[in-house]
Amino acid sequence: MNPAESPLRPAALRRSWMFVPGMDAAAQAAALASGADALVADLEEFTAPADRPAARGLIAALFARCRAQGAVAAVRINKLEEDGLADLRGVMAGAPDAVFLPHAESAAQIVALDRAIAALETELGLPAGRTEIVPTLESALGVHRAYDILAASPRVSACLLAAEDLTASLGAERGKDGIELHHLRARFLVDCTAAGVLPIDCPFNYRDMPALEADLRWARRLGLKSKCATVAEQVPMIHAVFTPAPDEVAAAHDCVSRYEAQRAGRRDAERIDPPTYNTARRLLARHHQFERWAAERRAQAVPQQGDSE
């Protein structure tokens, strides 16, 4: 099978979403080279209004390169009442896997985007319903209405929590420890989980790798498993934290087997408590998700009988 025909990475296993400017070919190449699970070509904040008409065609062509490398191909358009409809028409010929909508504050915005995408899918002969929607929550009002926004369309597969615009909306003070957003990130996780969509954690906008790792460890402890990035060098760290490591998997297997032996009557010097056991089981379940996905990719890559050599 051609890599471009590989199945789309499931939303639950998209650990990194790398944002790149619509007109910056070097940044796009670096993002692809980073191995990010998803690449998001941005037509809003990272592309000047005068450059958007040219950028739309470049982005539509970029999607094929994403899929050839097994990356989810996404785009962030502008609000529909601004340049969003023109953005959408300009990129849909490339069949984006997902469309990000900035400044989402109502279910009506999602319904309007759903209808616009559906019309273009029909016009361009794309499979109905294939294009996902990813709202971005960037204000107190958006966070307040999160569940309604996420439940507004079956196309909504994930949601992104902003950092800079959101803290500006709140009047918060920024810091590398991220304390000012901890409560909102926790609330965001609850809303997304309740709606059955992937929560994409806010970007870490400091060039400090130890601080990034601490932020990721906090997010993982909370239950977050996906992160937005605007710096390609952050992607390996995001993957390292959000993917169960071999030593963690081995320790989890040992924990589970010891707990189950203790429950069956064996006495050990170190007792395994139920919360530790349950955490280990969840880690193993996450590990098995990655293993199944890798096996599916390998199976899809094996030429079937009758395929051309």
Phi and psi restraints in degrees (value plus and minus 20) as a CYANA .aco file:
   2 ASN   PHI     -86.3   -46.3
   2 ASN   PSI     117.8   157.8
   3 PRO   PHI     -75.4   -35.4
   3 PRO   PSI     -50.0   -10.0
   4 ALA   PHI     -86.5   -46.5
   4 ALA   PSI     -37.1     2.9
   5 GLU   PHI    -118.4   -78.4
   5 GLU   PSI     -14.7    25.3
   6 SER   PHI     -83.1   -43.1
   6 SER   PSI     129.2   169.2
   7 PRO   PHI     -85.9   -45.9
   7 PRO   PSI     131.0   171.0
   8 LEU   PHI     -88.1   -48.1
   8 LEU   PSI     115.8   155.8
   9 ARG   PHI     -79.8   -39.8
   9 ARG   PSI     110.6   150.6
  10 PRO   PHI     -80.2   -40.2
  10 PRO   PSI     127.9   167.9
  11 ALA   PHI     -75.2   -35.2
  11 ALA   PSI     -59.9   -19.9
  12 ALA   PHI     -83.2   -43.2
  12 ALA   PSI     -39.8     0.2
  13 LEU   PHI    -128.3   -88.3
  13 LEU   PSI      -4.7    35.3
  14 ARG   PHI    -111.0   -71.0
  14 ARG   PSI      76.6   116.6
  15 ARG   PHI    -101.7   -61.7
  15 ARG   PSI     -55.3   -15.3
  16 SER   PHI    -147.4  -107.4
  16 SER   PSI     116.8   156.8
  17 TRP   PHI    -143.4  -103.4
  17 TRP   PSI      83.0   123.0
  18 MET   PHI    -113.0   -73.0
  18 MET   PSI      96.2   136.2
  19 PHE   PHI    -108.2   -68.2
  19 PHE   PSI     115.6   155.6
  20 VAL   PHI    -156.6  -116.6
  20 VAL   PSI     130.7   170.7
  21 PRO   PHI     -85.6   -45.6
  21 PRO   PSI     129.8   169.8
  22 GLY   PHI     -89.1   -49.1
  22 GLY   PSI     -42.9    -2.9
  23 MET   PHI    -132.0   -92.0
  23 MET   PSI     -17.2    22.8
  24 ASP   PHI    -121.3   -81.3
  24 ASP   PSI      74.5   114.5
  25 ALA   PHI     -83.9   -43.9
  25 ALA   PSI     -56.0   -16.0
  26 ALA   PHI     -86.1   -46.1
  26 ALA   PSI     -62.8   -22.8
  27 ALA   PHI     -84.9   -44.9
  27 ALA   PSI     -57.0   -17.0
  28 GLN   PHI     -85.9   -45.9
  28 GLN   PSI     -61.6   -21.6
  29 ALA   PHI     -84.9   -44.9
  29 ALA   PSI     -61.0   -21.0
  30 ALA   PHI     -84.4   -44.4
  30 ALA   PSI     -57.9   -17.9
  31 ALA   PHI     -85.1   -45.1
  31 ALA   PSI     -62.8   -22.8
  32 LEU   PHI     -85.5   -45.5
  32 LEU   PSI     -59.1   -19.1
  33 ALA   PHI     -88.9   -48.9
  33 ALA   PSI     -42.5    -2.5
  34 SER   PHI     -89.4   -49.4
  34 SER   PSI     -38.6     1.4
  35 GLY   PHI      60.1   100.1
  35 GLY   PSI       0.4    40.4
  36 ALA   PHI     -77.8   -37.8
  36 ALA   PSI     124.8   164.8
  37 ASP   PHI     -88.0   -48.0
  37 ASP   PSI     -52.2   -12.2
  38 ALA   PHI    -160.7  -120.7
  38 ALA   PSI     119.6   159.6
  39 LEU   PHI    -133.2   -93.2
  39 LEU   PSI     109.5   149.5
  40 VAL   PHI    -136.1   -96.1
  40 VAL   PSI      86.4   126.4
  41 ALA   PHI     -99.8   -59.8
  41 ALA   PSI     105.1   145.1
  42 ASP   PHI    -122.0   -82.0
  42 ASP   PSI     105.1   145.1
  43 LEU   PHI    -124.6   -84.6
  43 LEU   PSI     -21.0    19.0
  44 GLU   PHI    -118.4   -78.4
  44 GLU   PSI    -111.0   -71.0
  45 GLU   PHI     -88.5   -48.5
  45 GLU   PSI     -54.1   -14.1
  46 PHE   PHI    -116.3   -76.3
  46 PHE   PSI     -15.1    24.9
  47 THR   PHI    -151.1  -111.1
  47 THR   PSI     103.9   143.9
  48 ALA   PHI     -84.1   -44.1
  48 ALA   PSI     125.2   165.2
  49 PRO   PHI     -71.8   -31.8
  49 PRO   PSI     -59.6   -19.6
  50 ALA   PHI     -87.7   -47.7
  50 ALA   PSI     -43.4    -3.4
  51 ASP   PHI    -110.5   -70.5
  51 ASP   PSI     -29.8    10.2
  52 ARG   PHI     -82.0   -42.0
  52 ARG   PSI     -62.8   -22.8
  53 PRO   PHI     -76.5   -36.5
  53 PRO   PSI     -63.3   -23.3
  54 ALA   PHI     -91.2   -51.2
  54 ALA   PSI     -57.3   -17.3
  55 ALA   PHI     -85.7   -45.7
  55 ALA   PSI     -52.7   -12.7
  56 ARG   PHI     -78.8   -38.8
  56 ARG   PSI     -64.8   -24.8
  57 GLY   PHI     -87.3   -47.3
  57 GLY   PSI     -57.9   -17.9
  58 LEU   PHI     -84.6   -44.6
  58 LEU   PSI     -58.8   -18.8
  59 ILE   PHI     -88.1   -48.1
  59 ILE   PSI     -61.4   -21.4
  60 ALA   PHI     -78.5   -38.5
  60 ALA   PSI     -57.5   -17.5
  61 ALA   PHI     -94.2   -54.2
  61 ALA   PSI     -49.8    -9.8
  62 LEU   PHI     -84.8   -44.8
  62 LEU   PSI     -50.3   -10.3
  63 PHE   PHI     -77.9   -37.9
  63 PHE   PSI     -58.2   -18.2
  64 ALA   PHI     -84.8   -44.8
  64 ALA   PSI     -57.1   -17.1
  65 ARG   PHI     -86.8   -46.8
  65 ARG   PSI     -57.0   -17.0
  66 CYS   PHI     -79.6   -39.6
  66 CYS   PSI     -71.2   -31.2
  67 ARG   PHI     -85.1   -45.1
  67 ARG   PSI     -53.0   -13.0
  68 ALA   PHI     -82.7   -42.7
  68 ALA   PSI     -45.8    -5.8
  69 GLN   PHI    -121.8   -81.8
  69 GLN   PSI     -12.0    28.0
  70 GLY   PHI      58.7    98.7
  70 GLY   PSI      -5.1    34.9
  71 ALA   PHI    -115.5   -75.5
  71 ALA   PSI     123.8   163.8
  72 VAL   PHI     -86.5   -46.5
  72 VAL   PSI     112.6   152.6
  73 ALA   PHI    -120.5   -80.5
  73 ALA   PSI      94.4   134.4
  74 ALA   PHI    -151.6  -111.6
  74 ALA   PSI     144.9   184.9
  75 VAL   PHI    -163.0  -123.0
  75 VAL   PSI     124.0   164.0
  76 ARG   PHI    -127.2   -87.2
  76 ARG   PSI      97.6   137.6
  77 ILE   PHI    -112.4   -72.4
  77 ILE   PSI     157.8   197.8
  78 ASN   PHI    -106.4   -66.4
  78 ASN   PSI     152.2   192.2
  79 LYS   PHI     -78.6   -38.6
  79 LYS   PSI     125.1   165.1
  80 LEU   PHI     -80.1   -40.1
  80 LEU   PSI     -53.4   -13.4
  81 GLU   PHI     -96.4   -56.4
  81 GLU   PSI     -24.8    15.2
  82 GLU   PHI    -128.4   -88.4
  82 GLU   PSI    -134.3   -94.3
  83 ASP   PHI    -116.6   -76.6
  83 ASP   PSI     -13.4    26.6
  84 GLY   PHI     -79.6   -39.6
  84 GLY   PSI     -62.9   -22.9
  85 LEU   PHI     -86.6   -46.6
  85 LEU   PSI     -59.7   -19.7
  86 ALA   PHI     -85.9   -45.9
  86 ALA   PSI     -60.6   -20.6
  87 ASP   PHI     -77.7   -37.7
  87 ASP   PSI     -68.4   -28.4
  88 LEU   PHI     -81.2   -41.2
  88 LEU   PSI     -67.7   -27.7
  89 ARG   PHI     -82.4   -42.4
  89 ARG   PSI     -55.5   -15.5
  90 GLY   PHI     -92.6   -52.6
  90 GLY   PSI     -45.5    -5.5
  91 VAL   PHI    -125.9   -85.9
  91 VAL   PSI     -37.6     2.4
  92 MET   PHI     -85.6   -45.6
  92 MET   PSI     -43.5    -3.5
  93 ALA   PHI     -81.7   -41.7
  93 ALA   PSI     -45.3    -5.3
  94 GLY   PHI    -104.6   -64.6
  94 GLY   PSI     -20.1    19.9
  95 ALA   PHI      36.7    76.7
  95 ALA   PSI      45.3    85.3
  96 PRO   PHI     -81.6   -41.6
  96 PRO   PSI     126.0   166.0
  97 ASP   PHI     -95.0   -55.0
  97 ASP   PSI     -52.2   -12.2
  98 ALA   PHI    -168.6  -128.6
  98 ALA   PSI     126.1   166.1
  99 VAL   PHI    -139.8   -99.8
  99 VAL   PSI     101.3   141.3
 100 PHE   PHI    -108.1   -68.1
 100 PHE   PSI     113.9   153.9
 101 LEU   PHI    -131.2   -91.2
 101 LEU   PSI      98.2   138.2
 102 PRO   PHI     -97.7   -57.7
 102 PRO   PSI     140.5   180.5
 103 HIS   PHI      32.9    72.9
 103 HIS   PSI      23.4    63.4
 104 ALA   PHI     -91.7   -51.7
 104 ALA   PSI     105.9   145.9
 105 GLU   PHI    -155.6  -115.6
 105 GLU   PSI     -19.7    20.3
 106 SER   PHI    -174.5  -134.5
 106 SER   PSI     134.5   174.5
 107 ALA   PHI     -83.8   -43.8
 107 ALA   PSI     -52.0   -12.0
 108 ALA   PHI     -80.4   -40.4
 108 ALA   PSI     -55.4   -15.4
 109 GLN   PHI     -82.6   -42.6
 109 GLN   PSI     -59.5   -19.5
 110 ILE   PHI     -90.3   -50.3
 110 ILE   PSI     -61.5   -21.5
 111 VAL   PHI     -80.9   -40.9
 111 VAL   PSI     -62.6   -22.6
 112 ALA   PHI     -84.1   -44.1
 112 ALA   PSI     -61.4   -21.4
 113 LEU   PHI     -87.1   -47.1
 113 LEU   PSI     -60.5   -20.5
 114 ASP   PHI     -75.8   -35.8
 114 ASP   PSI     -67.1   -27.1
 115 ARG   PHI     -84.8   -44.8
 115 ARG   PSI     -61.0   -21.0
 116 ALA   PHI     -85.3   -45.3
 116 ALA   PSI     -61.4   -21.4
 117 ILE   PHI     -85.2   -45.2
 117 ILE   PSI     -64.8   -24.8
 118 ALA   PHI     -78.8   -38.8
 118 ALA   PSI     -61.8   -21.8
 119 ALA   PHI     -83.1   -43.1
 119 ALA   PSI     -61.4   -21.4
 120 LEU   PHI     -93.1   -53.1
 120 LEU   PSI     -55.2   -15.2
 121 GLU   PHI     -78.5   -38.5
 121 GLU   PSI     -64.3   -24.3
 122 THR   PHI     -84.2   -44.2
 122 THR   PSI     -66.7   -26.7
 123 GLU   PHI     -82.2   -42.2
 123 GLU   PSI     -58.4   -18.4
 124 LEU   PHI    -114.1   -74.1
 124 LEU   PSI     -20.8    19.2
 125 GLY   PHI      54.0    94.0
 125 GLY   PSI       6.2    46.2
 126 LEU   PHI    -105.5   -65.5
 126 LEU   PSI     131.9   171.9
 127 PRO   PHI     -77.5   -37.5
 127 PRO   PSI     111.7   151.7
 128 ALA   PHI     -82.3   -42.3
 128 ALA   PSI     110.7   150.7
 129 GLY   PHI      64.0   104.0
 129 GLY   PSI     -17.5    22.5
 130 ARG   PHI     -93.8   -53.8
 130 ARG   PSI     -44.8    -4.8
 131 THR   PHI    -107.1   -67.1
 131 THR   PSI     100.3   140.3
 132 GLU   PHI    -102.2   -62.2
 132 GLU   PSI     138.3   178.3
 133 ILE   PHI    -137.7   -97.7
 133 ILE   PSI     115.5   155.5
 134 VAL   PHI    -147.4  -107.4
 134 VAL   PSI      80.2   120.2
 135 PRO   PHI     -89.6   -49.6
 135 PRO   PSI     133.0   173.0
 136 THR   PHI    -136.8   -96.8
 136 THR   PSI     105.5   145.5
 137 LEU   PHI    -115.5   -75.5
 137 LEU   PSI      97.0   137.0
 138 GLU   PHI    -148.2  -108.2
 138 GLU   PSI     -11.2    28.8
 139 SER   PHI    -166.3  -126.3
 139 SER   PSI     145.1   185.1
 140 ALA   PHI     -80.2   -40.2
 140 ALA   PSI     -58.6   -18.6
 141 LEU   PHI     -85.2   -45.2
 141 LEU   PSI     -61.2   -21.2
 142 GLY   PHI     -81.6   -41.6
 142 GLY   PSI     -63.9   -23.9
 143 VAL   PHI     -84.3   -44.3
 143 VAL   PSI     -60.9   -20.9
 144 HIS   PHI     -80.5   -40.5
 144 HIS   PSI     -56.5   -16.5
 145 ARG   PHI    -119.3   -79.3
 145 ARG   PSI      -2.7    37.3
 146 ALA   PHI     -73.0   -33.0
 146 ALA   PSI     -71.6   -31.6
 147 TYR   PHI     -80.9   -40.9
 147 TYR   PSI     -62.6   -22.6
 148 ASP   PHI     -82.7   -42.7
 148 ASP   PSI     -59.0   -19.0
 149 ILE   PHI     -84.1   -44.1
 149 ILE   PSI     -65.3   -25.3
 150 LEU   PHI     -90.3   -50.3
 150 LEU   PSI     -46.8    -6.8
 151 ALA   PHI    -113.5   -73.5
 151 ALA   PSI     -14.7    25.3
 152 ALA   PHI     -96.6   -56.6
 152 ALA   PSI     -39.1     0.9
 153 SER   PHI    -173.5  -133.5
 153 SER   PSI     121.6   161.6
 154 PRO   PHI     -87.9   -47.9
 154 PRO   PSI     -31.5     8.5
 155 ARG   PHI     -93.5   -53.5
 155 ARG   PSI     -40.3    -0.3
 156 VAL   PHI     -89.7   -49.7
 156 VAL   PSI      91.4   131.4
 157 SER   PHI    -126.8   -86.8
 157 SER   PSI     -41.5    -1.5
 158 ALA   PHI    -176.3  -136.3
 158 ALA   PSI     150.8   190.8
 159 CYS   PHI    -167.3  -127.3
 159 CYS   PSI     123.2   163.2
 160 LEU   PHI    -129.5   -89.5
 160 LEU   PSI     112.9   152.9
 161 LEU   PHI    -115.8   -75.8
 161 LEU   PSI     106.3   146.3
 162 ALA   PHI     -97.3   -57.3
 162 ALA   PSI     151.9   191.9
 163 ALA   PHI    -140.6  -100.6
 163 ALA   PSI     -83.1   -43.1
 164 GLU   PHI     -89.6   -49.6
 164 GLU   PSI     -68.9   -28.9
 165 ASP   PHI     -84.9   -44.9
 165 ASP   PSI     -54.8   -14.8
 166 LEU   PHI     -89.5   -49.5
 166 LEU   PSI     -64.3   -24.3
 167 THR   PHI     -87.8   -47.8
 167 THR   PSI     -50.6   -10.6
 168 ALA   PHI     -86.1   -46.1
 168 ALA   PSI     -60.0   -20.0
 169 SER   PHI     -80.6   -40.6
 169 SER   PSI     -54.8   -14.8
 170 LEU   PHI    -109.8   -69.8
 170 LEU   PSI     -33.4     6.6
 171 GLY   PHI      51.0    91.0
 171 GLY   PSI       8.0    48.0
 172 ALA   PHI    -103.8   -63.8
 172 ALA   PSI     139.7   179.7
 173 GLU   PHI    -116.3   -76.3
 173 GLU   PSI     108.7   148.7
 174 ARG   PHI    -103.3   -63.3
 174 ARG   PSI     129.9   169.9
 175 GLY   PHI    -179.8  -139.8
 175 GLY   PSI     135.6   175.6
 176 LYS   PHI     -82.3   -42.3
 176 LYS   PSI     -46.8    -6.8
 177 ASP   PHI     -97.5   -57.5
 177 ASP   PSI     -31.8     8.2
 178 GLY   PHI      48.2    88.2
 178 GLY   PSI      -5.0    35.0
 179 ILE   PHI     -76.4   -36.4
 179 ILE   PSI     -55.1   -15.1
 180 GLU   PHI     -84.5   -44.5
 180 GLU   PSI     -37.9     2.1
 181 LEU   PHI    -132.6   -92.6
 181 LEU   PSI     -21.1    18.9
 182 HIS   PHI     -77.0   -37.0
 182 HIS   PSI     -64.4   -24.4
 183 HIS   PHI     -87.5   -47.5
 183 HIS   PSI     -55.3   -15.3
 184 LEU   PHI     -94.8   -54.8
 184 LEU   PSI     -55.1   -15.1
 185 ARG   PHI     -85.9   -45.9
 185 ARG   PSI     -57.3   -17.3
 186 ALA   PHI     -86.7   -46.7
 186 ALA   PSI     -64.5   -24.5
 187 ARG   PHI     -83.6   -43.6
 187 ARG   PSI     -61.0   -21.0
 188 PHE   PHI     -79.5   -39.5
 188 PHE   PSI     -63.4   -23.4
 189 LEU   PHI     -79.6   -39.6
 189 LEU   PSI     -62.7   -22.7
 190 VAL   PHI     -84.1   -44.1
 190 VAL   PSI     -66.7   -26.7
 191 ASP   PHI     -82.5   -42.5
 191 ASP   PSI     -65.0   -25.0
 192 CYS   PHI     -85.8   -45.8
 192 CYS   PSI     -61.6   -21.6
 193 THR   PHI     -83.3   -43.3
 193 THR   PSI     -62.1   -22.1
 194 ALA   PHI     -83.2   -43.2
 194 ALA   PSI     -54.2   -14.2
 195 ALA   PHI    -106.3   -66.3
 195 ALA   PSI     -27.6    12.4
 196 GLY   PHI      55.6    95.6
 196 GLY   PSI      10.4    50.4
 197 VAL   PHI    -141.9  -101.9
 197 VAL   PSI     140.4   180.4
 198 LEU   PHI     -96.8   -56.8
 198 LEU   PSI     104.3   144.3
 199 PRO   PHI    -103.0   -63.0
 199 PRO   PSI     102.1   142.1
 200 ILE   PHI    -119.3   -79.3
 200 ILE   PSI      93.7   133.7
 201 ASP   PHI     -86.3   -46.3
 201 ASP   PSI     133.1   173.1
 202 CYS   PHI     -83.0   -43.0
 202 CYS   PSI     134.6   174.6
 203 PRO   PHI     -89.0   -49.0
 203 PRO   PSI     134.1   174.1
 204 PHE   PHI    -121.0   -81.0
 204 PHE   PSI      84.2   124.2
 205 ASN   PHI    -117.0   -77.0
 205 ASN   PSI      16.3    56.3
 206 TYR   PHI    -143.6  -103.6
 206 TYR   PSI     122.2   162.2
 207 ARG   PHI    -111.0   -71.0
 207 ARG   PSI      50.0    90.0
 208 ASP   PHI    -162.7  -122.7
 208 ASP   PSI      80.0   120.0
 209 MET   PHI     -85.9   -45.9
 209 MET   PSI     -61.9   -21.9
 210 PRO   PHI     -80.7   -40.7
 210 PRO   PSI     -59.5   -19.5
 211 ALA   PHI     -87.3   -47.3
 211 ALA   PSI     -56.4   -16.4
 212 LEU   PHI     -81.6   -41.6
 212 LEU   PSI     -65.2   -25.2
 213 GLU   PHI     -81.9   -41.9
 213 GLU   PSI     -61.4   -21.4
 214 ALA   PHI     -82.6   -42.6
 214 ALA   PSI     -59.9   -19.9
 215 ASP   PHI     -83.9   -43.9
 215 ASP   PSI     -63.1   -23.1
 216 LEU   PHI     -86.3   -46.3
 216 LEU   PSI     -59.3   -19.3
 217 ARG   PHI     -83.9   -43.9
 217 ARG   PSI     -59.6   -19.6
 218 TRP   PHI     -83.0   -43.0
 218 TRP   PSI     -64.7   -24.7
 219 ALA   PHI     -82.6   -42.6
 219 ALA   PSI     -63.6   -23.6
 220 ARG   PHI     -83.8   -43.8
 220 ARG   PSI     -61.5   -21.5
 221 ARG   PHI     -78.9   -38.9
 221 ARG   PSI     -57.0   -17.0
 222 LEU   PHI     -89.3   -49.3
 222 LEU   PSI     -54.4   -14.4
 223 GLY   PHI     107.7   147.7
 223 GLY   PSI     -21.8    18.2
 224 LEU   PHI     -95.0   -55.0
 224 LEU   PSI     126.9   166.9
 225 LYS   PHI    -157.0  -117.0
 225 LYS   PSI     -10.6    29.4
 226 SER   PHI    -166.5  -126.5
 226 SER   PSI     124.5   164.5
 227 LYS   PHI    -161.8  -121.8
 227 LYS   PSI     121.0   161.0
 228 CYS   PHI    -103.3   -63.3
 228 CYS   PSI     125.3   165.3
 229 ALA   PHI    -158.8  -118.8
 229 ALA   PSI     127.7   167.7
 230 THR   PHI    -141.0  -101.0
 230 THR   PSI     -19.8    20.2
 231 VAL   PHI    -144.8  -104.8
 231 VAL   PSI     100.0   140.0
 232 ALA   PHI     -80.3   -40.3
 232 ALA   PSI     -50.9   -10.9
 233 GLU   PHI     -85.8   -45.8
 233 GLU   PSI     -35.6     4.4
 234 GLN   PHI    -100.5   -60.5
 234 GLN   PSI     -39.6     0.4
 235 VAL   PHI     -80.0   -40.0
 235 VAL   PSI     -67.6   -27.6
 236 PRO   PHI     -77.4   -37.4
 236 PRO   PSI     -58.7   -18.7
 237 MET   PHI     -86.2   -46.2
 237 MET   PSI     -61.8   -21.8
 238 ILE   PHI     -79.0   -39.0
 238 ILE   PSI     -65.2   -25.2
 239 HIS   PHI     -87.0   -47.0
 239 HIS   PSI     -59.2   -19.2
 240 ALA   PHI     -82.7   -42.7
 240 ALA   PSI     -59.9   -19.9
 241 VAL   PHI     -98.3   -58.3
 241 VAL   PSI     -56.9   -16.9
 242 PHE   PHI    -111.9   -71.9
 242 PHE   PSI     -12.1    27.9
 243 THR   PHI    -140.6  -100.6
 243 THR   PSI     105.4   145.4
 244 PRO   PHI     -76.7   -36.7
 244 PRO   PSI     105.3   145.3
 245 ALA   PHI    -100.3   -60.3
 245 ALA   PSI     136.1   176.1
 246 PRO   PHI     -73.6   -33.6
 246 PRO   PSI     -60.8   -20.8
 247 ASP   PHI     -89.1   -49.1
 247 ASP   PSI     -52.8   -12.8
 248 GLU   PHI     -88.1   -48.1
 248 GLU   PSI     -59.7   -19.7
 249 VAL   PHI     -84.6   -44.6
 249 VAL   PSI     -64.4   -24.4
 250 ALA   PHI     -82.3   -42.3
 250 ALA   PSI     -63.3   -23.3
 251 ALA   PHI     -84.7   -44.7
 251 ALA   PSI     -57.7   -17.7
 252 ALA   PHI     -86.9   -46.9
 252 ALA   PSI     -60.9   -20.9
 253 HIS   PHI     -80.3   -40.3
 253 HIS   PSI     -64.2   -24.2
 254 ASP   PHI     -82.8   -42.8
 254 ASP   PSI     -62.6   -22.6
 255 CYS   PHI     -81.6   -41.6
 255 CYS   PSI     -66.0   -26.0
 256 VAL   PHI     -83.8   -43.8
 256 VAL   PSI     -66.1   -26.1
 257 SER   PHI     -85.6   -45.6
 257 SER   PSI     -58.5   -18.5
 258 ARG   PHI     -88.2   -48.2
 258 ARG   PSI     -61.0   -21.0
 259 TYR   PHI     -84.2   -44.2
 259 TYR   PSI     -63.9   -23.9
 260 GLU   PHI     -88.2   -48.2
 260 GLU   PSI     -52.7   -12.7
 261 ALA   PHI     -88.4   -48.4
 261 ALA   PSI     -59.7   -19.7
 262 GLN   PHI     -84.4   -44.4
 262 GLN   PSI     -59.8   -19.8
 263 ARG   PHI     -85.9   -45.9
 263 ARG   PSI     -48.4    -8.4
 264 ALA   PHI    -102.9   -62.9
 264 ALA   PSI     -23.5    16.5
 265 GLY   PHI     102.0   142.0
 265 GLY   PSI     -25.8    14.2
 266 ARG   PHI     -95.0   -55.0
 266 ARG   PSI     119.4   159.4
 267 ARG   PHI    -122.6   -82.6
 267 ARG   PSI     102.5   142.5
 268 ASP   PHI    -136.3   -96.3
 268 ASP   PSI     136.1   176.1
 269 ALA   PHI     -84.3   -44.3
 269 ALA   PSI     -59.9   -19.9
 270 GLU   PHI    -124.9   -84.9
 270 GLU   PSI      93.7   133.7
 271 ARG   PHI    -104.4   -64.4
 271 ARG   PSI     118.5   158.5
 272 ILE   PHI    -111.4   -71.4
 272 ILE   PSI     102.3   142.3
 273 ASP   PHI    -104.3   -64.3
 273 ASP   PSI     131.5   171.5
 274 PRO   PHI     -73.6   -33.6
 274 PRO   PSI     -62.2   -22.2
 275 PRO   PHI     -80.7   -40.7
 275 PRO   PSI     -57.0   -17.0
 276 THR   PHI     -87.0   -47.0
 276 THR   PSI     -62.0   -22.0
 277 TYR   PHI     -82.1   -42.1
 277 TYR   PSI     -65.3   -25.3
 278 ASN   PHI     -86.6   -46.6
 278 ASN   PSI     -57.6   -17.6
 279 THR   PHI     -83.0   -43.0
 279 THR   PSI     -61.7   -21.7
 280 ALA   PHI     -83.1   -43.1
 280 ALA   PSI     -61.0   -21.0
 281 ARG   PHI     -83.1   -43.1
 281 ARG   PSI     -59.4   -19.4
 282 ARG   PHI     -86.8   -46.8
 282 ARG   PSI     -58.8   -18.8
 283 LEU   PHI     -82.6   -42.6
 283 LEU   PSI     -62.3   -22.3
 284 LEU   PHI     -86.0   -46.0
 284 LEU   PSI     -57.1   -17.1
 285 ALA   PHI     -83.4   -43.4
 285 ALA   PSI     -60.9   -20.9
 286 ARG   PHI     -83.8   -43.8
 286 ARG   PSI     -63.5   -23.5
 287 HIS   PHI     -78.9   -38.9
 287 HIS   PSI     -63.3   -23.3
 288 HIS   PHI     -86.4   -46.4
 288 HIS   PSI     -50.9   -10.9
 289 GLN   PHI     -80.1   -40.1
 289 GLN   PSI     -66.9   -26.9
 290 PHE   PHI     -84.6   -44.6
 290 PHE   PSI     -59.5   -19.5
 291 GLU   PHI     -84.3   -44.3
 291 GLU   PSI     -63.2   -23.2
 292 ARG   PHI     -84.0   -44.0
 292 ARG   PSI     -61.7   -21.7
 293 TRP   PHI     -82.7   -42.7
 293 TRP   PSI     -63.5   -23.5
 294 ALA   PHI     -82.6   -42.6
 294 ALA   PSI     -60.2   -20.2
 295 ALA   PHI     -85.6   -45.6
 295 ALA   PSI     -59.6   -19.6
 296 GLU   PHI     -84.0   -44.0
 296 GLU   PSI     -61.4   -21.4
 297 ARG   PHI     -81.8   -41.8
 297 ARG   PSI     -63.2   -23.2
 298 ARG   PHI     -83.8   -43.8
 298 ARG   PSI     -61.7   -21.7
 299 ALA   PHI     -84.7   -44.7
 299 ALA   PSI     -59.4   -19.4
 300 GLN   PHI     -87.5   -47.5
 300 GLN   PSI     -48.4    -8.4
 301 ALA   PHI    -100.4   -60.4
 301 ALA   PSI     -36.7     3.3
 302 VAL   PHI     -96.2   -56.2
 302 VAL   PSI     103.2   143.2
 303 PRO   PHI     -79.8   -39.8
 303 PRO   PSI     113.2   153.2
 304 GLN   PHI    -102.5   -62.5
 304 GLN   PSI     136.8   176.8
 305 GLN   PHI     -78.3   -38.3
 305 GLN   PSI     108.6   148.6
 306 GLY   PHI      78.9   118.9
 306 GLY   PSI     -35.0     5.0
 307 ASP   PHI     -88.4   -48.4
 307 ASP   PSI     130.6   170.6
 308 SER   PHI     -89.3   -49.3
 308 SER   PSI     122.8   162.8
